[in-house]
Amino acid sequence: MYFVGVLQLVVIMIKRLLNSKINSITSAAIVVATASIASRFLGIFRDRILAGEFGAGDTLDIYYAAFRIPDLVFNLLVLGALSAGFIPIFACLCEKKSVFKIFKKDKKEECRDEAWYVANSVLNLLGISLIVISIVLIIFAHPLMKLITPGFDAEKLSATVAMTRIMFLSPLFLGLSSVLGGILQSFKRFFIYSLAPIMYNIGIIIGALYFVPIWGLYGLAYGVILGAFFHLLIQIPTVMSLGYRWQAVFDYKHKQVKEIIKMMVPRTMSLAISQINLVVTTIIASTLAVGSLTIFNLANNLQSFPVGIFGISFAIAAFPTLSGYVGNKKLLIKNFSKVLRQIIFFILPATVLILTLRAQIIRVVLGSGAFDWQDTILTIDTLTYFCLGLFAQATIPLLVRMFYVHKNTKIPFIVGLISAGVNIVLSYYFAGIYGVAGLALAFSISAIINFAALWLWLKAQLGDLDEVRILISTLKISLASIGAGVAVQWMKFAIWPYVDMTTFMGVFVQGLTAGLFGILIFILLAYILRSEELDHFIRSIKTKNKKEEVEIESAGEARGI
C-alpha cells in the first residue's frame, strides 16, 4: 500500500510538472535553457559518435549535405509561419476565448472555438503543403544536389541524393510538431515544448548506434526520421490535455489564417536568405578539401550551444509575454532591456570560456576514433572565427521578435537580405585565404552587421531602448568576463604539470577545472561590480513563479488599463 501511495504521488507530481504554466520570462527561459542544455549535450554526444566513427571525411560530408534541402523546406514553411504569425495570433485568440459560427449547407449553424479552429487549419494546410513539396523535391533531388554540391564526384553525389530522399519524411513530422509547439508556447507550457529537441537527438543517436550497423550510411537518415517522429510524439498528450482536438478543416480564407499567411510571407523570405547562406556555404565547402563541410558543421554545432541555450531560450520565453505588452511602450522597452541584458550576462562569459578552452572542448567532444589532430586544428580555427559573432547571434532572435511583436516582418527581411549579401561575398573571399575557417569568419561578420542594422532600425521606430542601462551592464559583464578569461588561462598552466595531457581524462580534467574556476571568478567579479543581472538571475531562481516579477505584470497593466 505504501508503494502504491508513493507511486500515485509521483504520477501526480509528473502531471503537474507537464502541465504547469510558467509566467515569468526568466523562469521560462531557465526551463527552456535547461532542456536545451540536455538536448545540446545529447547533440554533442551525437557529434562525438559521428566524428569518432567516420572522422571528417566523405561520409559526414554526405550526411550534412543531405540535410540541406529537407532542412530548407522545414525552415521556410514551418518556422516562417510559427515564429512570425501563429503564436501572437493564436495566443490572442486564446485570451479572448472567441467563438464563431459556421453555416453548413443544411443552413444549420455550429459554434466553434476560434483558436482551435485556426490551429487546425494551419496544421492541416501546413501538412498538405509539406507533403506536396517533399514529393516534388524527392523527384528532383538529383539535379538539386548536383547544383549545391558541385565538388562531389558521381559516387558521393549518388549517396547524397539517396540520403536526401529518405530524409524528406522528417520535415512533415517536424512541421506538425512545430504547430503543436506553438500551441504549447502560447499556453506557456515550456517544459514539454523543451523536451522535443531532446527526443529528436535521441532518435539520431539511435540511428548512429543501431541503424548504421543494419543499413550502413543510410541508417543515419532513418535516425533523423525517428528523431523527428519523437519530436512530434512527445508533445501530443499535453496539447490534447489543453483541449486540442484534430479537425479536418482547411479554411485558408479565415481572417486569422489569412493574417498568419500574410505575416508568414516576408518571414519566409527572411529565412530563405539564411538558407541561401547555408546553401552557398555548402557549395563552397564542397569545393574545398575533403571534410571541410563536416568541419564547418561540427564547429557550427559547438558555437550554437551557447546561442541556443541563452539567446534562443530567452527569445522564445519572452515572445508570448512581450506580445502582451505591445500596447504599453514603457513596459515593452523595460522588459526588452531586461531580457537583452540577461542574454548578454550569459553570452559574453560563455564566449570567453569557449575561446580560452576551445582546444580542450574540441578534443574532449570530438577527439576520438577517426577524428585526428589535423581535424582538431581545423575545427579550432573555425570555432575561433565563429566566436567573434556569438554576441550578435545570441541577441538577434530577441531583436527580430521585437519587430514581430508589432507584426512587422518586412524590416528583418531587408536587414537579412543585406547581411546575406555580405556573407556570400565574404565567404568566397575568405575561403580562398583561410579555407573552411574563412566561412566562419564571413558568417560572424554578417551576423554583426545584421545585429547593428536591426538595432538602429528598432531605435528609429521606438526611440529610447534603455541604451544607457544596457551599456553600463555590458561594461560590467565585459570586465567580469575578461577577468574570468585571465583566470582560465592561469589555471590551465597551473594544472598542466599534474595531468597527462596525452589522455582524454587529462584534457577533460584540465578543461573542467579551468572552466569552473573561470566561472567562479566571473560570478565573484560580477558580484563585486554589483551586476544587476546576477542579482536578477538569483532572484528568478528563488522566486520562480511568483507574480511580483516585472515580466508577469497583468495583461491589463500591459494595456494601460
C-alpha positions as CSV (number, residue, x, y, z in Angstrom):
1,M,0.0,0.0,0.0
2,Y,2.8,2.4,0.9
3,F,4.5,1.7,-2.5
4,V,1.2,2.4,-4.4
5,G,0.7,5.6,-2.5
6,V,4.2,6.8,-3.4
7,L,3.7,5.8,-7.0
8,Q,0.4,7.8,-7.1
9,L,2.2,10.8,-5.6
10,V,5.0,10.6,-8.2
11,V,2.4,10.4,-11.0
12,I,0.5,13.5,-9.7
13,M,3.8,15.4,-9.5
14,I,4.8,14.5,-13.0
15,K,1.3,15.5,-14.3
16,R,1.6,18.9,-12.6
17,L,5.1,19.4,-14.0
18,L,4.0,18.5,-17.5
19,N,1.0,20.9,-17.4
20,S,2.5,23.7,-15.3
21,K,2.2,27.2,-16.6
22,I,5.3,29.3,-16.4
23,N,4.5,33.1,-16.4
24,S,7.9,34.6,-15.7
25,I,10.2,35.3,-18.7
26,T,13.3,34.4,-16.8
27,S,11.8,31.3,-15.2
28,A,10.5,30.1,-18.6
29,A,13.9,30.8,-20.1
30,I,15.6,28.7,-17.4
31,V,13.2,25.8,-18.2
32,V,13.9,26.1,-21.9
33,A,17.6,26.6,-21.4
34,T,17.9,23.6,-19.0
35,A,16.2,21.4,-21.6
36,S,18.3,23.0,-24.3
37,I,21.4,22.1,-22.3
38,A,20.3,18.5,-22.1
39,S,19.4,18.5,-25.8
40,R,22.7,20.0,-26.9
41,F,24.7,17.7,-24.7
42,L,23.0,14.9,-26.5
43,G,23.8,16.7,-29.7
44,I,27.5,16.8,-28.6
45,F,27.3,13.1,-27.8
46,R,25.8,12.6,-31.3
47,D,28.6,14.5,-32.9
48,R,31.2,12.6,-30.9
49,I,29.8,9.3,-32.1
50,L,29.7,10.6,-35.7
51,A,33.2,12.1,-35.6
52,G,34.7,9.1,-33.9
53,E,33.1,6.7,-36.2
54,F,33.6,8.4,-39.5
55,G,36.0,11.3,-39.0
56,A,36.0,14.5,-41.1
57,G,35.7,12.8,-44.5
58,D,33.4,11.8,-47.3
59,T,30.8,10.0,-45.1
60,L,29.9,13.0,-42.9
61,D,30.2,15.4,-45.9
62,I,27.4,13.3,-47.5
63,Y,25.4,13.3,-44.3
64,Y,25.5,17.1,-43.8
65,A,24.9,17.9,-47.4
66,A,21.9,15.6,-47.5
67,F,20.4,17.6,-44.6
68,R,20.4,20.9,-46.6
69,I,17.3,20.6,-48.8
70,P,15.0,18.9,-46.2
71,D,16.2,21.5,-43.6
72,L,15.5,24.3,-46.1
73,V,11.9,23.1,-46.6
74,F,11.3,22.9,-42.8
75,N,12.8,26.3,-42.1
76,L,10.9,28.1,-44.8
77,L,7.5,26.7,-44.4
78,V,7.3,25.9,-40.7
79,L,9.5,28.5,-38.9
80,G,8.2,31.2,-41.2
81,A,4.6,30.6,-40.2
82,L,5.1,30.0,-36.5
83,S,7.8,32.5,-35.4
84,A,6.1,35.4,-37.3
85,G,2.4,35.0,-37.0
86,F,1.0,31.9,-35.4
87,I,2.0,32.4,-31.8
88,P,0.8,36.0,-31.4
89,I,-2.5,35.4,-33.2
90,F,-3.2,32.1,-31.5
91,A,-2.3,33.5,-28.1
92,C,-4.6,36.5,-28.7
93,L,-7.5,34.2,-29.7
94,C,-7.0,32.0,-26.6
95,E,-7.0,35.1,-24.4
96,K,-10.3,36.3,-25.9
97,K,-11.8,32.8,-25.9
98,S,-13.7,33.8,-29.0
99,V,-16.1,31.5,-30.8
100,F,-17.6,32.0,-34.2
101,K,-20.5,30.5,-36.2
102,I,-20.1,28.2,-39.2
103,F,-23.1,27.9,-41.5
104,K,-23.5,24.5,-43.0
105,K,-25.2,23.5,-46.3
106,D,-28.4,22.5,-44.5
107,K,-28.5,26.1,-43.1
108,K,-27.7,24.9,-39.6
109,E,-25.0,26.7,-37.8
110,E,-22.3,25.4,-35.5
111,C,-20.3,27.4,-33.0
112,R,-16.6,26.6,-32.7
113,D,-13.7,27.7,-30.6
114,E,-11.9,30.0,-33.0
115,A,-8.4,29.4,-31.6
116,W,-8.6,25.6,-32.1
117,Y,-10.2,26.1,-35.5
118,V,-7.3,28.3,-36.6
119,A,-4.7,25.9,-35.2
120,N,-6.3,23.0,-37.1
121,S,-6.4,25.0,-40.3
122,V,-2.8,26.0,-40.0
123,L,-1.7,22.4,-39.1
124,N,-3.7,20.8,-42.0
125,L,-2.6,23.4,-44.6
126,L,1.0,23.1,-43.5
127,G,0.9,19.3,-43.5
128,I,-0.6,19.1,-47.1
129,S,2.0,21.7,-48.3
130,L,4.9,19.8,-46.8
131,I,3.7,16.5,-48.4
132,V,3.3,18.0,-51.9
133,I,6.6,19.9,-51.8
134,S,8.5,17.0,-50.4
135,I,7.2,14.7,-53.2
136,V,8.2,17.2,-55.9
137,L,11.7,17.7,-54.3
138,I,12.2,13.9,-54.0
139,I,11.6,13.6,-57.7
140,F,14.1,16.4,-58.5
141,A,16.6,15.6,-55.7
142,H,19.4,14.6,-58.1
143,P,19.7,17.9,-60.1
144,L,19.2,19.9,-56.9
145,M,22.0,18.1,-55.0
146,K,24.2,18.3,-58.1
147,L,23.7,22.1,-58.0
148,I,24.6,22.6,-54.3
149,T,27.5,20.1,-54.2
150,P,29.5,20.8,-57.3
151,G,32.7,19.4,-55.7
152,F,31.2,15.9,-55.1
153,D,32.2,13.1,-57.5
154,A,29.5,10.9,-59.0
155,E,29.6,8.2,-56.3
156,K,29.5,10.8,-53.5
157,L,26.6,12.7,-55.2
158,S,24.6,9.5,-55.7
159,A,24.8,8.6,-52.0
160,T,23.9,12.2,-51.0
161,V,20.8,12.1,-53.3
162,A,19.6,8.8,-51.8
163,M,20.0,10.1,-48.2
164,T,18.2,13.4,-49.1
165,R,15.2,11.4,-50.4
166,I,15.0,9.4,-47.2
167,M,15.2,12.5,-45.0
168,F,12.3,14.2,-46.7
169,L,9.9,12.5,-44.3
170,S,11.4,14.5,-41.4
171,P,10.0,17.9,-42.4
172,L,6.5,16.6,-42.2
173,F,6.9,15.3,-38.7
174,L,8.8,18.4,-37.6
175,G,6.2,20.7,-39.3
176,L,3.3,19.1,-37.5
177,S,5.3,19.1,-34.2
178,S,6.1,22.8,-34.5
179,V,2.5,23.7,-34.7
180,L,1.9,21.8,-31.5
181,G,5.0,23.5,-30.1
182,G,3.5,26.9,-31.0
183,I,0.3,25.9,-29.1
184,L,2.4,25.0,-26.0
185,Q,4.4,28.2,-26.1
186,S,1.1,30.2,-26.4
187,F,-0.2,28.5,-23.3
188,K,3.3,28.9,-21.7
189,R,3.8,25.2,-21.3
190,F,7.5,25.5,-21.9
191,F,8.6,22.3,-20.2
192,I,7.1,19.8,-22.6
193,Y,8.0,22.1,-25.6
194,S,11.6,22.0,-24.4
195,L,11.7,18.2,-24.4
196,A,11.0,17.9,-28.1
197,P,14.6,18.7,-29.3
198,I,15.9,16.1,-26.7
199,M,13.8,13.4,-28.3
200,Y,15.0,14.5,-31.8
201,N,18.6,14.0,-30.8
202,I,17.8,10.7,-29.1
203,G,16.4,9.4,-32.4
204,I,19.5,10.5,-34.3
205,I,21.8,8.8,-31.7
206,I,19.7,5.6,-32.1
207,G,20.2,5.8,-35.8
208,A,24.0,6.2,-35.4
209,L,24.4,3.4,-32.9
210,Y,21.8,0.8,-34.1
211,F,20.6,1.6,-37.6
212,V,24.1,2.2,-39.2
213,P,25.2,-1.4,-38.5
214,I,22.0,-2.6,-40.3
215,W,21.6,-0.1,-43.2
216,G,25.1,1.4,-43.3
217,L,25.3,5.1,-44.1
218,Y,21.5,5.3,-44.7
219,G,20.9,4.4,-41.1
220,L,21.8,7.9,-40.2
221,A,18.9,9.2,-42.4
222,Y,16.5,6.7,-40.7
223,G,17.7,8.0,-37.4
224,V,16.8,11.6,-38.4
225,I,13.3,10.4,-39.3
226,L,12.9,8.6,-36.0
227,G,14.0,11.7,-34.1
228,A,11.5,13.9,-36.0
229,F,8.8,11.4,-35.1
230,F,9.8,11.5,-31.4
231,H,9.8,15.3,-31.7
232,L,6.1,15.2,-32.6
233,L,5.0,12.4,-30.3
234,I,6.3,13.9,-27.0
235,Q,4.1,17.0,-27.4
236,I,0.7,15.4,-28.3
237,P,-0.5,14.4,-24.8
238,T,0.0,17.8,-23.3
239,V,-1.6,19.6,-26.3
240,M,-4.6,17.2,-26.0
241,S,-4.9,18.0,-22.3
242,L,-5.2,21.7,-23.1
243,G,-8.3,21.0,-25.1
244,Y,-7.0,20.5,-28.7
245,R,-8.9,18.0,-30.9
246,W,-7.9,17.4,-34.5
247,Q,-10.5,18.6,-37.1
248,A,-10.3,18.2,-40.9
249,V,-10.5,21.9,-41.7
250,F,-8.6,23.7,-44.4
251,D,-10.0,27.2,-44.1
252,Y,-7.3,29.3,-45.8
253,K,-10.0,32.1,-46.2
254,H,-10.5,32.6,-42.5
255,K,-9.4,36.1,-41.4
256,Q,-6.8,34.9,-38.8
257,V,-5.4,32.2,-41.0
258,K,-5.0,34.8,-43.8
259,E,-3.3,37.1,-41.4
260,I,-0.8,34.3,-40.4
261,I,-0.1,33.6,-44.1
262,K,0.3,37.3,-44.8
263,M,2.8,37.6,-42.0
264,M,4.5,34.4,-43.0
265,V,5.5,35.6,-46.5
266,P,8.1,38.2,-45.6
267,R,9.3,36.0,-42.7
268,T,9.7,33.1,-45.1
269,M,11.7,35.3,-47.4
270,S,13.9,36.3,-44.5
271,L,14.5,32.7,-43.7
272,A,15.1,32.0,-47.4
273,I,18.0,34.4,-47.1
274,S,19.6,32.5,-44.2
275,Q,19.0,29.2,-46.0
276,I,20.7,30.7,-49.1
277,N,23.7,31.5,-46.9
278,L,23.8,27.8,-45.8
279,V,23.4,26.6,-49.4
280,V,26.3,28.9,-50.5
281,T,28.4,27.6,-47.6
282,T,27.7,24.0,-48.8
283,I,28.6,24.9,-52.4
284,I,31.9,26.5,-51.3
285,A,32.7,23.8,-48.7
286,S,32.2,21.0,-51.3
287,T,34.9,22.5,-53.5
288,L,37.4,22.7,-50.6
289,A,39.4,19.9,-49.1
290,V,37.5,16.7,-48.2
291,G,35.9,17.0,-44.8
292,S,35.5,20.8,-45.0
293,L,31.7,20.6,-44.9
294,T,32.0,18.3,-41.8
295,I,34.4,20.7,-40.1
296,F,32.1,23.7,-40.7
297,N,29.0,21.8,-39.3
298,L,30.8,20.4,-36.3
299,A,32.2,23.9,-35.3
300,N,28.8,25.4,-36.0
301,N,27.1,23.0,-33.7
302,L,29.6,23.8,-30.9
303,Q,29.2,27.6,-31.3
304,S,25.4,27.1,-31.5
305,F,25.5,25.6,-27.9
306,P,25.5,28.9,-26.0
307,V,23.4,30.7,-28.7
308,G,20.6,28.1,-28.3
309,I,20.8,28.0,-24.5
310,F,21.0,31.7,-23.8
311,G,19.9,33.6,-26.9
312,I,17.1,31.5,-28.3
313,S,15.8,30.3,-25.0
314,F,15.3,33.8,-23.7
315,A,13.8,34.9,-27.0
316,I,11.3,32.0,-27.0
317,A,10.4,32.6,-23.4
318,A,10.0,36.4,-23.9
319,F,8.0,36.3,-27.1
320,P,4.5,35.5,-25.7
321,T,4.9,37.9,-22.8
322,L,6.3,40.8,-24.9
323,S,3.4,40.3,-27.4
324,G,1.1,41.2,-24.5
325,Y,2.9,44.5,-23.9
326,V,2.5,45.9,-27.4
327,G,0.0,48.5,-26.2
328,N,2.4,49.7,-23.4
329,K,5.7,51.0,-24.8
330,K,7.2,51.7,-21.4
331,L,6.7,48.1,-20.2
332,L,7.7,46.7,-23.5
333,I,11.1,48.5,-23.5
334,K,11.6,47.8,-19.8
335,N,11.2,44.1,-20.3
336,F,13.1,44.0,-23.6
337,S,16.1,45.7,-21.9
338,K,15.9,43.2,-19.0
339,V,15.9,40.2,-21.3
340,L,18.6,41.6,-23.5
341,R,20.9,42.3,-20.6
342,Q,20.3,38.8,-19.2
343,I,21.3,37.3,-22.6
344,I,24.5,39.4,-22.6
345,F,25.2,38.4,-19.0
346,F,25.4,34.8,-20.2
347,I,26.8,35.0,-23.7
348,L,29.9,37.2,-23.0
349,P,31.5,34.9,-20.4
350,A,30.4,31.9,-22.5
351,T,32.3,33.4,-25.5
352,V,35.4,33.9,-23.4
353,L,35.3,30.4,-22.0
354,I,35.0,28.9,-25.4
355,L,37.9,31.0,-26.8
356,T,40.2,30.1,-23.9
357,L,39.2,26.4,-23.8
358,R,38.5,25.7,-27.4
359,A,41.3,23.2,-27.8
360,Q,40.2,21.2,-24.7
361,I,36.5,21.4,-25.8
362,I,37.1,20.1,-29.2
363,R,39.4,17.3,-28.1
364,V,37.0,16.2,-25.4
365,V,33.9,16.4,-27.5
366,L,35.2,15.2,-30.9
367,G,38.7,13.9,-30.5
368,S,38.2,10.2,-30.7
369,G,38.5,7.4,-33.2
370,A,38.8,8.7,-36.8
371,F,38.8,12.3,-35.8
372,D,42.5,13.1,-35.8
373,W,44.7,16.0,-34.7
374,Q,44.6,17.7,-38.1
375,D,40.8,17.7,-38.0
376,T,41.0,19.2,-34.5
377,I,43.2,22.1,-35.6
378,L,40.8,22.9,-38.5
379,T,37.9,22.8,-36.1
380,I,39.7,25.0,-33.6
381,D,40.4,27.7,-36.2
382,T,36.8,27.6,-37.5
383,L,35.3,27.8,-34.0
384,T,37.6,30.8,-33.2
385,Y,36.1,32.8,-36.0
386,F,32.6,31.8,-35.1
387,C,33.1,33.2,-31.6
388,L,33.7,36.7,-32.9
389,G,30.0,37.0,-33.7
390,L,28.5,35.0,-30.8
391,F,27.0,38.1,-29.1
392,A,25.3,39.1,-32.3
393,Q,23.9,35.6,-32.9
394,A,22.6,35.4,-29.4
395,T,20.8,38.8,-29.4
396,I,19.4,38.7,-33.0
397,P,16.5,36.3,-32.1
398,L,15.2,38.8,-29.4
399,L,15.6,41.8,-31.7
400,V,13.7,40.1,-34.5
401,R,10.9,39.2,-32.2
402,M,10.6,42.8,-31.1
403,F,9.6,43.5,-34.8
404,Y,7.2,40.5,-34.8
405,V,5.5,41.9,-31.6
406,H,4.5,44.8,-33.8
407,K,3.6,42.4,-36.7
408,N,6.4,43.8,-38.7
409,T,8.3,41.1,-40.7
410,K,9.5,43.3,-43.5
411,I,12.4,45.0,-41.8
412,P,14.0,41.8,-40.6
413,F,13.8,40.6,-44.2
414,I,15.5,43.7,-45.6
415,V,18.2,43.6,-42.9
416,G,18.7,39.8,-43.5
417,L,19.0,40.4,-47.3
418,I,21.8,42.9,-46.7
419,S,23.7,40.7,-44.3
420,A,23.2,37.7,-46.5
421,G,24.8,39.5,-49.4
422,V,27.7,40.4,-47.2
423,N,28.1,36.8,-46.1
424,I,28.1,35.4,-49.6
425,V,30.7,37.9,-50.9
426,L,32.9,37.4,-47.9
427,S,32.6,33.6,-47.9
428,Y,34.0,33.5,-51.4
429,Y,36.8,35.9,-50.5
430,F,37.8,34.4,-47.1
431,A,37.5,30.8,-48.2
432,G,40.3,31.4,-50.7
433,I,42.5,32.8,-47.8
434,Y,41.6,30.8,-44.7
435,G,39.9,27.7,-46.1
436,V,36.9,26.4,-44.2
437,A,37.7,28.8,-41.3
438,G,37.1,31.7,-43.7
439,L,33.4,30.6,-44.0
440,A,33.0,31.0,-40.2
441,L,34.7,34.5,-40.3
442,A,32.3,35.6,-43.1
443,F,29.4,34.3,-41.1
444,S,30.4,36.2,-37.9
445,I,30.9,39.5,-39.8
446,S,27.5,39.2,-41.4
447,A,25.8,38.4,-38.1
448,I,27.4,41.6,-36.5
449,I,26.1,43.7,-39.4
450,N,22.7,42.1,-39.0
451,F,22.6,42.9,-35.3
452,A,23.7,46.5,-35.8
453,A,21.2,47.2,-38.6
454,L,18.3,45.7,-36.6
455,W,19.2,47.7,-33.5
456,L,19.4,51.0,-35.4
457,W,16.1,50.3,-37.2
458,L,14.4,49.3,-33.9
459,K,15.7,52.5,-32.2
460,A,14.4,54.6,-35.1
461,Q,10.9,53.1,-34.6
462,L,10.7,53.0,-30.8
463,G,13.1,55.7,-29.7
464,D,14.9,55.1,-26.4
465,L,15.8,51.4,-25.9
466,D,17.3,51.9,-22.4
467,E,20.7,52.1,-24.0
468,V,22.4,53.7,-21.0
469,R,21.4,50.9,-18.7
470,I,22.3,48.3,-21.3
471,L,25.8,49.9,-21.9
472,I,26.6,50.0,-18.2
473,S,25.6,46.4,-17.7
474,T,27.6,45.3,-20.7
475,L,30.7,47.1,-19.4
476,K,30.4,45.4,-16.1
477,I,29.8,42.0,-17.7
478,S,32.7,42.5,-20.1
479,L,35.1,43.3,-17.2
480,A,34.0,40.2,-15.3
481,S,34.3,38.1,-18.5
482,I,37.9,39.3,-19.2
483,G,38.8,38.6,-15.6
484,A,37.3,35.1,-16.0
485,G,39.4,34.6,-19.2
486,V,42.6,35.5,-17.4
487,A,41.7,33.2,-14.6
488,V,41.1,30.3,-17.0
489,Q,44.5,30.8,-18.7
490,W,46.3,30.9,-15.4
491,M,44.5,27.8,-14.1
492,K,45.3,25.9,-17.4
493,F,49.0,26.4,-16.8
494,A,48.8,25.8,-13.1
495,I,47.2,22.4,-13.5
496,W,49.3,21.3,-16.6
497,P,52.1,19.6,-14.6
498,Y,49.7,17.5,-12.7
499,V,47.7,15.8,-15.5
500,D,48.6,13.7,-18.5
501,M,47.6,15.9,-21.5
502,T,48.0,13.0,-23.9
503,T,44.9,11.3,-22.5
504,F,41.2,12.1,-22.6
505,M,40.9,12.3,-18.9
506,G,43.9,14.6,-18.6
507,V,42.5,17.1,-21.2
508,F,39.0,16.8,-19.6
509,V,40.3,17.5,-16.0
510,Q,42.3,20.5,-17.2
511,G,39.4,22.0,-19.1
512,L,36.8,21.3,-16.5
513,T,38.9,22.7,-13.6
514,A,39.9,25.8,-15.5
515,G,36.4,26.3,-16.7
516,L,34.8,26.0,-13.3
517,F,37.5,28.3,-11.8
518,G,36.8,30.9,-14.6
519,I,33.0,30.7,-13.8
520,L,33.6,31.3,-10.1
521,I,35.8,34.3,-10.9
522,F,33.2,35.7,-13.2
523,I,30.5,35.4,-10.6
524,L,32.7,36.9,-7.9
525,L,33.7,39.9,-10.2
526,A,30.0,40.3,-11.2
527,Y,29.1,40.5,-7.5
528,I,31.8,43.0,-6.8
529,L,30.7,45.1,-9.7
530,R,27.1,44.9,-8.5
531,S,25.8,43.3,-11.6
532,E,22.0,43.8,-11.7
533,E,21.7,40.7,-14.0
534,L,23.4,38.4,-11.5
535,D,21.1,39.6,-8.8
536,H,18.0,39.2,-11.0
537,F,19.1,35.7,-12.1
538,I,19.5,34.6,-8.4
539,R,16.1,36.1,-7.5
540,S,14.5,34.4,-10.5
541,I,15.6,31.0,-9.3
542,K,14.3,31.7,-5.8
543,T,11.0,33.2,-6.9
544,K,10.4,31.0,-9.9
545,N,6.7,31.5,-10.4
546,K,5.8,34.4,-8.2
547,K,3.6,37.2,-9.5
548,E,5.8,40.0,-8.3
549,E,8.4,39.7,-11.1
550,V,8.2,42.5,-13.6
551,E,7.7,40.2,-16.5
552,I,4.4,38.8,-15.4
553,E,2.5,42.1,-14.8
554,S,-1.0,41.5,-15.8
555,A,-2.3,41.9,-19.3
556,G,-4.5,44.7,-18.0
557,E,-1.4,46.7,-16.9
558,A,0.3,45.9,-20.1
559,R,-2.5,47.6,-22.0
560,G,-2.5,50.6,-19.6
561,I,-5.9,49.7,-18.1
